Amino acid sequence: MDSLPIVRVALKSQYHASLEMFQEAIHGCSEELWLDNKPVNAFWQVAYHTLYYVHMYLQPDLALFKPWAEHQKEV
């Protein structure tokens, strides 16, 4: 029996669950923490970095990946 469909369903479920948890963390983050630059990177920068790579890895092929129009490559 081919287990690939079972694994695919399980991975998709876990991926969706992790994105839901990430969304809850973003919505639950206070404005003070969101903008706090005492750590090396503020929360918003870590969130942006995470979403950037989620978007990239969801592409069927890395050659098809196009960063968001407002992405600042040099920052």
C-alpha positions, 0 to 999 in steps of 0.5 A, spaced: 500 500 500 502 506 498 503 511 504 504 517 500 497 520 500 497 518 508 503 522 509 501 528 505 495 528 509 498 528 515 504 533 513 498 538 510 494 538 517 501 539 521 503 545 516 496 548 517 496 547 525 503 550 525 500 556 521 494 557 525 499 557 531 503 562 528 497 567 526 495 566 534 502 568 536 501 574 531 494 576 534 496 575 541 503 580 540 502 586 544 504 592 540 510 594 545 513 587 543 511 587 536 516 593 535 521 592 541 528 592 538 532 590 544 532 583 541 537 583 535 530 583 531 523 585 533 517 580 533 515 583 526 521 582 523 521 575 525 514 574 523 516 577 516 522 572 515 517 566 517 512 568 512 517 570 507 520 563 507 513 559 508 511 563 501 517 561 498 517 553 500 509 553 498 511 554 491 512 548 487 518 550 484 523 555 487 524 558 480 517 560 480 518 564 487 516 571 486 517 576 493 512 580 495 512 587 491 514 591 497 520 586 499 526 590 501 532 585 498 537 589 501 534 590 508 
